[in-house]
Amino acid sequence: MEALTVWAFEVFAADGLVRIDLLHEGDDDASCRVAEKSGYAFAEVVPAFPPSYPLDGHRHCRKRLDTTERYRPE
């Protein structure tokens, strides 16, 4: 996940990419752990939107910083 994150920030920085969000269902503990271990900080609970998304979700995000700070969680 780190390689993809770094690639996306480098390739799309000129287009204004400053944040990447990772979304998953709130009851998916494994996805939460992967997101956090990959530097995507928990940002908020996203309300359910039935019928497509019947359960609340989690939004994790990571921001692009300048070259001295590189990339870090929000």
PDB file of N, CA, C, O and CB in Angstrom:
ATOM      1  N   MET A   1       0.819  -1.179   0.000  1.00  0.00           N
ATOM      2  CA  MET A   1       0.000   0.000   0.000  1.00  0.00           C
ATOM      3  C   MET A   1       0.873   1.256   0.000  1.00  0.00           C
ATOM      4  O   MET A   1       0.503   2.267  -0.598  1.00  0.00           O
ATOM      5  CB  MET A   1      -0.937  -0.009   1.199  1.00  0.00           C
ATOM      6  N   GLU A   2       2.013   1.198   0.659  1.00  0.00           N
ATOM      7  CA  GLU A   2       2.906   2.356   0.706  1.00  0.00           C
ATOM      8  C   GLU A   2       3.370   2.754  -0.687  1.00  0.00           C
ATOM      9  O   GLU A   2       3.376   3.935  -1.033  1.00  0.00           O
ATOM     10  CB  GLU A   2       4.113   2.062   1.592  1.00  0.00           C
ATOM     11  N   ALA A   3       3.757   1.767  -1.484  1.00  0.00           N
ATOM     12  CA  ALA A   3       4.241   2.075  -2.835  1.00  0.00           C
ATOM     13  C   ALA A   3       3.155   2.744  -3.672  1.00  0.00           C
ATOM     14  O   ALA A   3       3.435   3.696  -4.400  1.00  0.00           O
ATOM     15  CB  ALA A   3       4.726   0.798  -3.534  1.00  0.00           C
ATOM     16  N   LEU A   4       1.941   2.265  -3.577  1.00  0.00           N
ATOM     17  CA  LEU A   4       0.834   2.857  -4.328  1.00  0.00           C
ATOM     18  C   LEU A   4       0.542   4.276  -3.843  1.00  0.00           C
ATOM     19  O   LEU A   4       0.270   5.161  -4.655  1.00  0.00           O
ATOM     20  CB  LEU A   4      -0.425   1.986  -4.202  1.00  0.00           C
ATOM     21  N   THR A   5       0.594   4.500  -2.542  1.00  0.00           N
ATOM     22  CA  THR A   5       0.354   5.821  -1.984  1.00  0.00           C
ATOM     23  C   THR A   5       1.406   6.816  -2.465  1.00  0.00           C
ATOM     24  O   THR A   5       1.075   7.909  -2.925  1.00  0.00           O
ATOM     25  CB  THR A   5       0.344   5.759  -0.457  1.00  0.00           C
ATOM     26  N   VAL A   6       2.664   6.430  -2.356  1.00  0.00           N
ATOM     27  CA  VAL A   6       3.755   7.309  -2.802  1.00  0.00           C
ATOM     28  C   VAL A   6       3.618   7.597  -4.291  1.00  0.00           C
ATOM     29  O   VAL A   6       3.762   8.741  -4.720  1.00  0.00           O
ATOM     30  CB  VAL A   6       5.136   6.671  -2.502  1.00  0.00           C
ATOM     31  N   TRP A   7       3.343   6.566  -5.075  1.00  0.00           N
ATOM     32  CA  TRP A   7       3.175   6.746  -6.524  1.00  0.00           C
ATOM     33  C   TRP A   7       2.042   7.722  -6.821  1.00  0.00           C
ATOM     34  O   TRP A   7       2.213   8.634  -7.630  1.00  0.00           O
ATOM     35  CB  TRP A   7       2.899   5.393  -7.209  1.00  0.00           C
ATOM     36  N   ALA A   8       0.895   7.546  -6.185  1.00  0.00           N
ATOM     37  CA  ALA A   8      -0.260   8.420  -6.447  1.00  0.00           C
ATOM     38  C   ALA A   8       0.061   9.868  -6.108  1.00  0.00           C
ATOM     39  O   ALA A   8      -0.265  10.770  -6.879  1.00  0.00           O
ATOM     40  CB  ALA A   8      -1.483   7.955  -5.643  1.00  0.00           C
ATOM     41  N   PHE A   9       0.696  10.101  -4.962  1.00  0.00           N
ATOM     42  CA  PHE A   9       1.037  11.478  -4.595  1.00  0.00           C
ATOM     43  C   PHE A   9       2.037  12.085  -5.578  1.00  0.00           C
ATOM     44  O   PHE A   9       1.915  13.257  -5.936  1.00  0.00           O
ATOM     45  CB  PHE A   9       1.609  11.522  -3.174  1.00  0.00           C
ATOM     46  N   GLU A  10       3.014  11.308  -6.013  1.00  0.00           N
ATOM     47  CA  GLU A  10       4.017  11.838  -6.943  1.00  0.00           C
ATOM     48  C   GLU A  10       3.423  12.102  -8.321  1.00  0.00           C
ATOM     49  O   GLU A  10       3.702  13.138  -8.925  1.00  0.00           O
ATOM     50  CB  GLU A  10       5.190  10.870  -7.065  1.00  0.00           C
ATOM     51  N   VAL A  11       2.614  11.186  -8.821  1.00  0.00           N
ATOM     52  CA  VAL A  11       2.065  11.313 -10.168  1.00  0.00           C
ATOM     53  C   VAL A  11       0.989  12.383 -10.257  1.00  0.00           C
ATOM     54  O   VAL A  11       0.914  13.113 -11.245  1.00  0.00           O
ATOM     55  CB  VAL A  11       1.502   9.990 -10.623  1.00  0.00           C
ATOM     56  N   PHE A  12       0.150  12.478  -9.219  1.00  0.00           N
ATOM     57  CA  PHE A  12      -0.996  13.381  -9.301  1.00  0.00           C
ATOM     58  C   PHE A  12      -0.835  14.675  -8.508  1.00  0.00           C
ATOM     59  O   PHE A  12      -1.795  15.435  -8.387  1.00  0.00           O
ATOM     60  CB  PHE A  12      -2.212  12.674  -8.827  1.00  0.00           C
ATOM     61  N   ALA A  13       0.341  14.943  -7.969  1.00  0.00           N
ATOM     62  CA  ALA A  13       0.568  16.178  -7.213  1.00  0.00           C
ATOM     63  C   ALA A  13       0.318  17.409  -8.079  1.00  0.00           C
ATOM     64  O   ALA A  13      -0.275  18.386  -7.621  1.00  0.00           O
ATOM     65  CB  ALA A  13       1.999  16.209  -6.658  1.00  0.00           C
ATOM     66  N   ALA A  14       0.763  17.361  -9.312  1.00  0.00           N
ATOM     67  CA  ALA A  14       0.572  18.508 -10.206  1.00  0.00           C
ATOM     68  C   ALA A  14      -0.908  18.770 -10.496  1.00  0.00           C
ATOM     69  O   ALA A  14      -1.288  19.887 -10.845  1.00  0.00           O
ATOM     70  CB  ALA A  14       1.320  18.279 -11.518  1.00  0.00           C
ATOM     71  N   ASP A  15      -1.731  17.744 -10.350  1.00  0.00           N
ATOM     72  CA  ASP A  15      -3.179  17.890 -10.563  1.00  0.00           C
ATOM     73  C   ASP A  15      -3.899  18.331  -9.292  1.00  0.00           C
ATOM     74  O   ASP A  15      -5.119  18.501  -9.292  1.00  0.00           O
ATOM     75  CB  ASP A  15      -3.775  16.573 -11.060  1.00  0.00           C
ATOM     76  N   GLY A  16      -3.143  18.518  -8.207  1.00  0.00           N
ATOM     77  CA  GLY A  16      -3.742  19.011  -6.974  1.00  0.00           C
ATOM     78  C   GLY A  16      -4.069  17.962  -5.929  1.00  0.00           C
ATOM     79  O   GLY A  16      -4.751  18.265  -4.950  1.00  0.00           O
ATOM     80  N   LEU A  17      -3.598  16.729  -6.112  1.00  0.00           N
ATOM     81  CA  LEU A  17      -3.884  15.687  -5.123  1.00  0.00           C
ATOM     82  C   LEU A  17      -3.149  16.004  -3.820  1.00  0.00           C
ATOM     83  O   LEU A  17      -1.921  16.082  -3.799  1.00  0.00           O
ATOM     84  CB  LEU A  17      -3.471  14.284  -5.658  1.00  0.00           C
ATOM     85  N   VAL A  18      -3.897  16.183  -2.747  1.00  0.00           N
ATOM     86  CA  VAL A  18      -3.290  16.461  -1.447  1.00  0.00           C
ATOM     87  C   VAL A  18      -3.742  15.479  -0.369  1.00  0.00           C
ATOM     88  O   VAL A  18      -3.174  15.457   0.723  1.00  0.00           O
ATOM     89  CB  VAL A  18      -3.620  17.872  -1.018  1.00  0.00           C
ATOM     90  N   ARG A  19      -4.759  14.666  -0.666  1.00  0.00           N
ATOM     91  CA  ARG A  19      -5.249  13.712   0.322  1.00  0.00           C
ATOM     92  C   ARG A  19      -5.799  12.479  -0.382  1.00  0.00           C
ATOM     93  O   ARG A  19      -6.430  12.576  -1.434  1.00  0.00           O
ATOM     94  CB  ARG A  19      -6.331  14.355   1.217  1.00  0.00           C
ATOM     95  N   ILE A  20      -5.549  11.316   0.221  1.00  0.00           N
ATOM     96  CA  ILE A  20      -6.130  10.069  -0.260  1.00  0.00           C
ATOM     97  C   ILE A  20      -6.983   9.505   0.874  1.00  0.00           C
ATOM     98  O   ILE A  20      -6.522   9.383   2.009  1.00  0.00           O
ATOM     99  CB  ILE A  20      -5.017   9.042  -0.717  1.00  0.00           C
ATOM    100  N   ASP A  21      -8.222   9.165   0.557  1.00  0.00           N
ATOM    101  CA  ASP A  21      -9.130   8.569   1.526  1.00  0.00           C
ATOM    102  C   ASP A  21      -9.237   7.073   1.277  1.00  0.00           C
ATOM    103  O   ASP A  21      -9.222   6.613   0.135  1.00  0.00           O
ATOM    104  CB  ASP A  21     -10.519   9.233   1.457  1.00  0.00           C
ATOM    105  N   LEU A  22      -9.345   6.330   2.356  1.00  0.00           N
ATOM    106  CA  LEU A  22      -9.563   4.898   2.301  1.00  0.00           C
ATOM    107  C   LEU A  22     -10.855   4.639   3.067  1.00  0.00           C
ATOM    108  O   LEU A  22     -10.968   5.010   4.236  1.00  0.00           O
ATOM    109  CB  LEU A  22      -8.341   4.085   2.901  1.00  0.00           C
ATOM    110  N   LEU A  23     -11.829   4.006   2.418  1.00  0.00           N
ATOM    111  CA  LEU A  23     -13.126   3.739   3.033  1.00  0.00           C
ATOM    112  C   LEU A  23     -13.355   2.242   3.183  1.00  0.00           C
ATOM    113  O   LEU A  23     -12.964   1.456   2.320  1.00  0.00           O
ATOM    114  CB  LEU A  23     -14.253   4.366   2.206  1.00  0.00           C
ATOM    115  N   HIS A  24     -13.988   1.852   4.282  1.00  0.00           N
ATOM    116  CA  HIS A  24     -14.361   0.449   4.475  1.00  0.00           C
ATOM    117  C   HIS A  24     -15.547   0.389   5.423  1.00  0.00           C
ATOM    118  O   HIS A  24     -15.840   1.358   6.123  1.00  0.00           O
ATOM    119  CB  HIS A  24     -13.163  -0.389   5.029  1.00  0.00           C
ATOM    120  N   GLU A  25     -16.231  -0.753   5.444  1.00  0.00           N
ATOM    121  CA  GLU A  25     -17.357  -0.923   6.355  1.00  0.00           C
ATOM    122  C   GLU A  25     -16.858  -0.924   7.798  1.00  0.00           C
ATOM    123  O   GLU A  25     -15.788  -1.452   8.101  1.00  0.00           O
ATOM    124  CB  GLU A  25     -18.125  -2.232   6.041  1.00  0.00           C
ATOM    125  N   GLY A  26     -17.641  -0.332   8.665  1.00  0.00           N
ATOM    126  CA  GLY A  26     -17.229  -0.150  10.051  1.00  0.00           C
ATOM    127  C   GLY A  26     -16.994  -1.421  10.830  1.00  0.00           C
ATOM    128  O   GLY A  26     -16.254  -1.412  11.813  1.00  0.00           O
ATOM    129  N   ASP A  27     -17.607  -2.517  10.415  1.00  0.00           N
ATOM    130  CA  ASP A  27     -17.413  -3.773  11.149  1.00  0.00           C
ATOM    131  C   ASP A  27     -16.243  -4.599  10.615  1.00  0.00           C
ATOM    132  O   ASP A  27     -16.068  -5.750  11.016  1.00  0.00           O
ATOM    133  CB  ASP A  27     -18.680  -4.601  11.091  1.00  0.00           C
ATOM    134  N   ASP A  28     -15.458  -4.038   9.736  1.00  0.00           N
ATOM    135  CA  ASP A  28     -14.319  -4.743   9.141  1.00  0.00           C
ATOM    136  C   ASP A  28     -13.032  -4.367   9.884  1.00  0.00           C
ATOM    137  O   ASP A  28     -12.283  -3.492   9.449  1.00  0.00           O
ATOM    138  CB  ASP A  28     -14.193  -4.409   7.623  1.00  0.00           C
ATOM    139  N   ASP A  29     -12.793  -5.041  11.009  1.00  0.00           N
ATOM    140  CA  ASP A  29     -11.644  -4.728  11.852  1.00  0.00           C
ATOM    141  C   ASP A  29     -10.308  -4.926  11.140  1.00  0.00           C
ATOM    142  O   ASP A  29      -9.359  -4.177  11.372  1.00  0.00           O
ATOM    143  CB  ASP A  29     -11.680  -5.577  13.093  1.00  0.00           C
ATOM    144  N   ALA A  30     -10.236  -5.926  10.282  1.00  0.00           N
ATOM    145  CA  ALA A  30      -8.984  -6.191   9.563  1.00  0.00           C
ATOM    146  C   ALA A  30      -8.628  -5.013   8.654  1.00  0.00           C
ATOM    147  O   ALA A  30      -7.464  -4.621   8.580  1.00  0.00           O
ATOM    148  CB  ALA A  30      -9.098  -7.493   8.731  1.00  0.00           C
ATOM    149  N   SER A  31      -9.614  -4.449   7.967  1.00  0.00           N
ATOM    150  CA  SER A  31      -9.346  -3.298   7.100  1.00  0.00           C
ATOM    151  C   SER A  31      -8.901  -2.094   7.906  1.00  0.00           C
ATOM    152  O   SER A  31      -8.064  -1.314   7.452  1.00  0.00           O
ATOM    153  CB  SER A  31     -10.584  -2.946   6.282  1.00  0.00           C
ATOM    154  N   CYS A  32      -9.455  -1.937   9.098  1.00  0.00           N
ATOM    155  CA  CYS A  32      -9.033  -0.846   9.984  1.00  0.00           C
ATOM    156  C   CYS A  32      -7.549  -0.991  10.337  1.00  0.00           C
ATOM    157  O   CYS A  32      -6.790  -0.024  10.282  1.00  0.00           O
ATOM    158  CB  CYS A  32      -9.896  -0.827  11.275  1.00  0.00           C
ATOM    159  N   ARG A  33      -7.155  -2.201  10.695  1.00  0.00           N
ATOM    160  CA  ARG A  33      -5.757  -2.436  11.064  1.00  0.00           C
ATOM    161  C   ARG A  33      -4.827  -2.184   9.882  1.00  0.00           C
ATOM    162  O   ARG A  33      -3.773  -1.570  10.046  1.00  0.00           O
ATOM    163  CB  ARG A  33      -5.575  -3.869  11.580  1.00  0.00           C
ATOM    164  N   VAL A  34      -5.201  -2.646   8.708  1.00  0.00           N
ATOM    165  CA  VAL A  34      -4.366  -2.435   7.520  1.00  0.00           C
ATOM    166  C   VAL A  34      -4.232  -0.944   7.226  1.00  0.00           C
ATOM    167  O   VAL A  34      -3.135  -0.459   6.948  1.00  0.00           O
ATOM    168  CB  VAL A  34      -4.960  -3.172   6.295  1.00  0.00           C
ATOM    169  N   ALA A  35      -5.344  -0.219   7.287  1.00  0.00           N
ATOM    170  CA  ALA A  35      -5.312   1.221   7.018  1.00  0.00           C
ATOM    171  C   ALA A  35      -4.375   1.932   7.991  1.00  0.00           C
ATOM    172  O   ALA A  35      -3.533   2.728   7.575  1.00  0.00           O
ATOM    173  CB  ALA A  35      -6.728   1.819   7.112  1.00  0.00           C
ATOM    174  N   GLU A  36      -4.517   1.652   9.268  1.00  0.00           N
ATOM    175  CA  GLU A  36      -3.700   2.329  10.268  1.00  0.00           C
ATOM    176  C   GLU A  36      -2.225   1.947  10.165  1.00  0.00           C
ATOM    177  O   GLU A  36      -1.351   2.800  10.324  1.00  0.00           O
ATOM    178  CB  GLU A  36      -4.215   2.011  11.656  1.00  0.00           C
ATOM    179  N   LYS A  37      -1.945   0.685   9.902  1.00  0.00           N
ATOM    180  CA  LYS A  37      -0.549   0.263   9.741  1.00  0.00           C
ATOM    181  C   LYS A  37       0.076   0.841   8.477  1.00  0.00           C
ATOM    182  O   LYS A  37       1.299   0.918   8.361  1.00  0.00           O
ATOM    183  CB  LYS A  37      -0.459  -1.258   9.708  1.00  0.00           C
ATOM    184  N   SER A  38      -0.764   1.247   7.532  1.00  0.00           N
ATOM    185  CA  SER A  38      -0.277   1.843   6.285  1.00  0.00           C
ATOM    186  C   SER A  38      -0.191   3.365   6.360  1.00  0.00           C
ATOM    187  O   SER A  38       0.091   4.025   5.361  1.00  0.00           O
ATOM    188  CB  SER A  38      -1.180   1.443   5.134  1.00  0.00           C
ATOM    189  N   GLY A  39      -0.432   3.914   7.541  1.00  0.00           N
ATOM    190  CA  GLY A  39      -0.303   5.350   7.722  1.00  0.00           C
ATOM    191  C   GLY A  39      -1.560   6.149   7.427  1.00  0.00           C
ATOM    192  O   GLY A  39      -1.514   7.377   7.359  1.00  0.00           O
ATOM    193  N   TYR A  40      -2.678   5.465   7.250  1.00  0.00           N
ATOM    194  CA  TYR A  40      -3.952   6.143   7.012  1.00  0.00           C
ATOM    195  C   TYR A  40      -4.673   6.269   8.353  1.00  0.00           C
ATOM    196  O   TYR A  40      -5.181   5.282   8.885  1.00  0.00           O
ATOM    197  CB  TYR A  40      -4.832   5.364   5.960  1.00  0.00           C
ATOM    198  N   ALA A  41      -4.714   7.467   8.887  1.00  0.00           N
ATOM    199  CA  ALA A  41      -5.321   7.700  10.195  1.00  0.00           C
ATOM    200  C   ALA A  41      -6.841   7.668  10.099  1.00  0.00           C
ATOM    201  O   ALA A  41      -7.422   8.092   9.100  1.00  0.00           O
ATOM    202  CB  ALA A  41      -4.856   9.042  10.773  1.00  0.00           C
ATOM    203  N   PHE A  42      -7.476   7.158  11.153  1.00  0.00           N
ATOM    204  CA  PHE A  42      -8.931   7.173  11.207  1.00  0.00           C
ATOM    205  C   PHE A  42      -9.386   8.624  11.251  1.00  0.00           C
ATOM    206  O   PHE A  42      -8.879   9.415  12.047  1.00  0.00           O
ATOM    207  CB  PHE A  42      -9.466   6.373  12.440  1.00  0.00           C
ATOM    208  N   ALA A  43     -10.349   8.975  10.390  1.00  0.00           N
ATOM    209  CA  ALA A  43     -10.828  10.352  10.319  1.00  0.00           C
ATOM    210  C   ALA A  43     -12.255  10.501  10.819  1.00  0.00           C
ATOM    211  O   ALA A  43     -12.561  11.448  11.544  1.00  0.00           O
ATOM    212  CB  ALA A  43     -10.737  10.855   8.904  1.00  0.00           C
ATOM    213  N   GLU A  44     -13.142   9.568  10.438  1.00  0.00           N
ATOM    214  CA  GLU A  44     -14.534   9.705  10.839  1.00  0.00           C
ATOM    215  C   GLU A  44     -15.331   8.452  10.531  1.00  0.00           C
ATOM    216  O   GLU A  44     -14.914   7.592   9.756  1.00  0.00           O
ATOM    217  CB  GLU A  44     -15.163  10.897  10.153  1.00  0.00           C
ATOM    218  N   VAL A  45     -16.497   8.377  11.168  1.00  0.00           N
ATOM    219  CA  VAL A  45     -17.480   7.348  10.829  1.00  0.00           C
ATOM    220  C   VAL A  45     -18.370   7.932   9.740  1.00  0.00           C
ATOM    221  O   VAL A  45     -18.878   9.045   9.873  1.00  0.00           O
ATOM    222  CB  VAL A  45     -18.326   6.895  12.093  1.00  0.00           C
ATOM    223  N   VAL A  46     -18.553   7.180   8.671  1.00  0.00           N
ATOM    224  CA  VAL A  46     -19.398   7.600   7.553  1.00  0.00           C
ATOM    225  C   VAL A  46     -20.745   6.901   7.705  1.00  0.00           C
ATOM    226  O   VAL A  46     -20.792   5.674   7.790  1.00  0.00           O
ATOM    227  CB  VAL A  46     -18.731   7.264   6.162  1.00  0.00           C
ATOM    228  N   PRO A  47     -21.843   7.660   7.740  1.00  0.00           N
ATOM    229  CA  PRO A  47     -23.154   7.038   7.923  1.00  0.00           C
ATOM    230  C   PRO A  47     -23.519   6.083   6.795  1.00  0.00           C
ATOM    231  O   PRO A  47     -23.101   6.255   5.651  1.00  0.00           O
ATOM    232  CB  PRO A  47     -24.212   8.102   8.041  1.00  0.00           C
ATOM    233  N   ALA A  48     -24.299   5.088   7.140  1.00  0.00           N
ATOM    234  CA  ALA A  48     -24.798   4.130   6.147  1.00  0.00           C
ATOM    235  C   ALA A  48     -25.635   4.864   5.098  1.00  0.00           C
ATOM    236  O   ALA A  48     -26.221   5.913   5.364  1.00  0.00           O
ATOM    237  CB  ALA A  48     -25.639   3.011   6.831  1.00  0.00           C
ATOM    238  N   PHE A  49     -25.673   4.278   3.894  1.00  0.00           N
ATOM    239  CA  PHE A  49     -26.449   4.847   2.790  1.00  0.00           C
ATOM    240  C   PHE A  49     -27.122   3.700   2.054  1.00  0.00           C
ATOM    241  O   PHE A  49     -26.724   3.339   0.946  1.00  0.00           O
ATOM    242  CB  PHE A  49     -25.543   5.691   1.819  1.00  0.00           C
ATOM    243  N   PRO A  50     -28.153   3.127   2.685  1.00  0.00           N
ATOM    244  CA  PRO A  50     -28.843   1.980   2.075  1.00  0.00           C
ATOM    245  C   PRO A  50     -29.493   2.359   0.750  1.00  0.00           C
ATOM    246  O   PRO A  50     -29.847   3.526   0.580  1.00  0.00           O
ATOM    247  CB  PRO A  50     -29.905   1.425   3.033  1.00  0.00           C
ATOM    248  N   PRO A  51     -29.665   1.465  -0.175  1.00  0.00           N
ATOM    249  CA  PRO A  51     -29.362   0.038  -0.065  1.00  0.00           C
ATOM    250  C   PRO A  51     -27.931  -0.310  -0.456  1.00  0.00           C
ATOM    251  O   PRO A  51     -27.474  -1.414  -0.160  1.00  0.00           O
ATOM    252  CB  PRO A  51     -30.311  -0.744  -0.920  1.00  0.00           C
ATOM    253  N   SER A  52     -27.209   0.599  -1.114  1.00  0.00           N
ATOM    254  CA  SER A  52     -25.855   0.273  -1.572  1.00  0.00           C
ATOM    255  C   SER A  52     -24.885   0.033  -0.421  1.00  0.00           C
ATOM    256  O   SER A  52     -24.071  -0.888  -0.473  1.00  0.00           O
ATOM    257  CB  SER A  52     -25.327   1.384  -2.450  1.00  0.00           C
ATOM    258  N   TYR A  53     -24.971   0.859   0.612  1.00  0.00           N
ATOM    259  CA  TYR A  53     -24.074   0.762   1.760  1.00  0.00           C
ATOM    260  C   TYR A  53     -24.920   0.662   3.027  1.00  0.00           C
ATOM    261  O   TYR A  53     -25.213   1.676   3.661  1.00  0.00           O
ATOM    262  CB  TYR A  53     -23.101   1.989   1.827  1.00  0.00           C
ATOM    263  N   PRO A  54     -25.315  -0.565   3.397  1.00  0.00           N
ATOM    264  CA  PRO A  54     -26.269  -0.726   4.506  1.00  0.00           C
ATOM    265  C   PRO A  54     -25.673  -0.481   5.893  1.00  0.00           C
ATOM    266  O   PRO A  54     -26.423  -0.273   6.847  1.00  0.00           O
ATOM    267  CB  PRO A  54     -26.844  -2.107   4.465  1.00  0.00           C
ATOM    268  N   LEU A  55     -24.348  -0.499   6.028  1.00  0.00           N
ATOM    269  CA  LEU A  55     -23.708  -0.315   7.333  1.00  0.00           C
ATOM    270  C   LEU A  55     -22.898   0.968   7.367  1.00  0.00           C
ATOM    271  O   LEU A  55     -22.446   1.456   6.332  1.00  0.00           O
ATOM    272  CB  LEU A  55     -22.810  -1.507   7.664  1.00  0.00           C
ATOM    273  N   ASP A  56     -22.717   1.515   8.573  1.00  0.00           N
ATOM    274  CA  ASP A  56     -21.813   2.650   8.721  1.00  0.00           C
ATOM    275  C   ASP A  56     -20.417   2.232   8.269  1.00  0.00           C
ATOM    276  O   ASP A  56     -20.067   1.052   8.318  1.00  0.00           O
ATOM    277  CB  ASP A  56     -21.791   3.161  10.193  1.00  0.00           C
ATOM    278  N   GLY A  57     -19.639   3.186   7.837  1.00  0.00           N
ATOM    279  CA  GLY A  57     -18.280   2.906   7.393  1.00  0.00           C
ATOM    280  C   GLY A  57     -17.266   3.747   8.138  1.00  0.00           C
ATOM    281  O   GLY A  57     -17.622   4.587   8.965  1.00  0.00           O
ATOM    282  N   HIS A  58     -16.022   3.517   7.842  1.00  0.00           N
ATOM    283  CA  HIS A  58     -14.929   4.311   8.383  1.00  0.00           C
ATOM    284  C   HIS A  58     -14.200   4.980   7.230  1.00  0.00           C
ATOM    285  O   HIS A  58     -14.026   4.398   6.160  1.00  0.00           O
ATOM    286  CB  HIS A  58     -13.957   3.436   9.224  1.00  0.00           C
ATOM    287  N   ARG A  59     -13.775   6.225   7.474  1.00  0.00           N
ATOM    288  CA  ARG A  59     -12.917   6.918   6.512  1.00  0.00           C
ATOM    289  C   ARG A  59     -11.573   7.133   7.180  1.00  0.00           C
ATOM    290  O   ARG A  59     -11.480   7.718   8.259  1.00  0.00           O
ATOM    291  CB  ARG A  59     -13.546   8.284   6.039  1.00  0.00           C
ATOM    292  N   HIS A  60     -10.538   6.649   6.521  1.00  0.00           N
ATOM    293  CA  HIS A  60      -9.159   6.880   6.946  1.00  0.00           C
ATOM    294  C   HIS A  60      -8.544   7.772   5.867  1.00  0.00           C
ATOM    295  O   HIS A  60      -8.945   7.704   4.706  1.00  0.00           O
ATOM    296  CB  HIS A  60      -8.342   5.510   7.135  1.00  0.00           C
ATOM    297  N   CYS A  61      -7.583   8.597   6.240  1.00  0.00           N
ATOM    298  CA  CYS A  61      -6.976   9.440   5.211  1.00  0.00           C
ATOM    299  C   CYS A  61      -5.495   9.667   5.474  1.00  0.00           C
ATOM    300  O   CYS A  61      -4.975   9.487   6.576  1.00  0.00           O
ATOM    301  CB  CYS A  61      -7.699  10.777   5.133  1.00  0.00           C
ATOM    302  N   ARG A  62      -4.865  10.068   4.405  1.00  0.00           N
ATOM    303  CA  ARG A  62      -3.438  10.384   4.447  1.00  0.00           C
ATOM    304  C   ARG A  62      -3.221  11.606   3.586  1.00  0.00           C
ATOM    305  O   ARG A  62      -3.728  11.676   2.466  1.00  0.00           O
ATOM    306  CB  ARG A  62      -2.556   9.181   3.960  1.00  0.00           C
ATOM    307  N   LYS A  63      -2.466  12.580   4.099  1.00  0.00           N
ATOM    308  CA  LYS A  63      -2.224  13.823   3.370  1.00  0.00           C
ATOM    309  C   LYS A  63      -0.817  13.848   2.794  1.00  0.00           C
ATOM    310  O   LYS A  63       0.116  13.260   3.341  1.00  0.00           O
ATOM    311  CB  LYS A  63      -2.440  15.032   4.283  1.00  0.00           C
ATOM    312  N   ARG A  64      -0.698  14.552   1.664  1.00  0.00           N
ATOM    313  CA  ARG A  64       0.620  14.791   1.057  1.00  0.00           C
ATOM    314  C   ARG A  64       1.194  16.038   1.696  1.00  0.00           C
ATOM    315  O   ARG A  64       0.514  17.058   1.810  1.00  0.00           O
ATOM    316  CB  ARG A  64       0.528  14.946  -0.511  1.00  0.00           C
ATOM    317  N   LEU A  65       2.434  15.955   2.107  1.00  0.00           N
ATOM    318  CA  LEU A  65       3.103  17.098   2.700  1.00  0.00           C
ATOM    319  C   LEU A  65       4.216  17.560   1.775  1.00  0.00           C
ATOM    320  O   LEU A  65       4.444  16.967   0.720  1.00  0.00           O
ATOM    321  CB  LEU A  65       3.658  16.752   4.099  1.00  0.00           C
ATOM    322  N   ASP A  66       4.906  18.618   2.172  1.00  0.00           N
ATOM    323  CA  ASP A  66       6.030  19.060   1.342  1.00  0.00           C
ATOM    324  C   ASP A  66       7.157  18.035   1.440  1.00  0.00           C
ATOM    325  O   ASP A  66       7.056  17.068   2.195  1.00  0.00           O
ATOM    326  CB  ASP A  66       6.529  20.474   1.779  1.00  0.00           C
ATOM    327  N   THR A  67       8.210  18.240   0.693  1.00  0.00           N
ATOM    328  CA  THR A  67       9.264  17.222   0.596  1.00  0.00           C
ATOM    329  C   THR A  67      10.029  17.044   1.906  1.00  0.00           C
ATOM    330  O   THR A  67      10.645  15.997   2.104  1.00  0.00           O
ATOM    331  CB  THR A  67      10.235  17.588  -0.513  1.00  0.00           C
ATOM    332  N   THR A  68      10.012  18.019   2.797  1.00  0.00           N
ATOM    333  CA  THR A  68      10.726  17.845   4.062  1.00  0.00           C
ATOM    334  C   THR A  68       9.977  16.931   5.012  1.00  0.00           C
ATOM    335  O   THR A  68      10.590  16.258   5.841  1.00  0.00           O
ATOM    336  CB  THR A  68      10.958  19.189   4.723  1.00  0.00           C
ATOM    337  N   GLU A  69       8.655  16.900   4.900  1.00  0.00           N
ATOM    338  CA  GLU A  69       7.854  16.062   5.782  1.00  0.00           C
ATOM    339  C   GLU A  69       7.423  14.758   5.118  1.00  0.00           C
ATOM    340  O   GLU A  69       6.976  13.835   5.800  1.00  0.00           O
ATOM    341  CB  GLU A  69       6.637  16.822   6.244  1.00  0.00           C
ATOM    342  N   ARG A  70       7.554  14.673   3.797  1.00  0.00           N
ATOM    343  CA  ARG A  70       7.086  13.537   3.012  1.00  0.00           C
ATOM    344  C   ARG A  70       5.604  13.306   3.232  1.00  0.00           C
ATOM    345  O   ARG A  70       4.814  14.239   3.095  1.00  0.00           O
ATOM    346  CB  ARG A  70       7.874  12.277   3.365  1.00  0.00           C
ATOM    347  N   TYR A  71       5.211  12.102   3.567  1.00  0.00           N
ATOM    348  CA  TYR A  71       3.798  11.762   3.700  1.00  0.00           C
ATOM    349  C   TYR A  71       3.520  11.341   5.129  1.00  0.00           C
ATOM    350  O   TYR A  71       4.340  10.661   5.747  1.00  0.00           O
ATOM    351  CB  TYR A  71       3.397  10.641   2.712  1.00  0.00           C
ATOM    352  N   ARG A  72       2.380  11.733   5.659  1.00  0.00           N
ATOM    353  CA  ARG A  72       2.024  11.348   7.022  1.00  0.00           C
ATOM    354  C   ARG A  72       0.515  11.232   7.130  1.00  0.00           C
ATOM    355  O   ARG A  72      -0.208  11.745   6.276  1.00  0.00           O
ATOM    356  CB  ARG A  72       2.570  12.368   8.051  1.00  0.00           C
ATOM    357  N   PRO A  73       0.022  10.555   8.186  1.00  0.00           N
ATOM    358  CA  PRO A  73      -1.430  10.491   8.390  1.00  0.00           C
ATOM    359  C   PRO A  73      -1.994  11.877   8.667  1.00  0.00           C
ATOM    360  O   PRO A  73      -1.265  12.772   9.094  1.00  0.00           O
ATOM    361  CB  PRO A  73      -1.776   9.538   9.550  1.00  0.00           C
ATOM    362  N   GLU A  74      -3.271  12.054   8.429  1.00  0.00           N
ATOM    363  CA  GLU A  74      -3.938  13.332   8.696  1.00  0.00           C
ATOM    364  C   GLU A  74      -4.010  13.582  10.176  1.00  0.00           C
ATOM    365  O   GLU A  74      -4.538  14.608  10.604  1.00  0.00           O
ATOM    366  CB  GLU A  74      -5.342  13.360   8.091  1.00  0.00           C
TER     367      GLU A  74
END
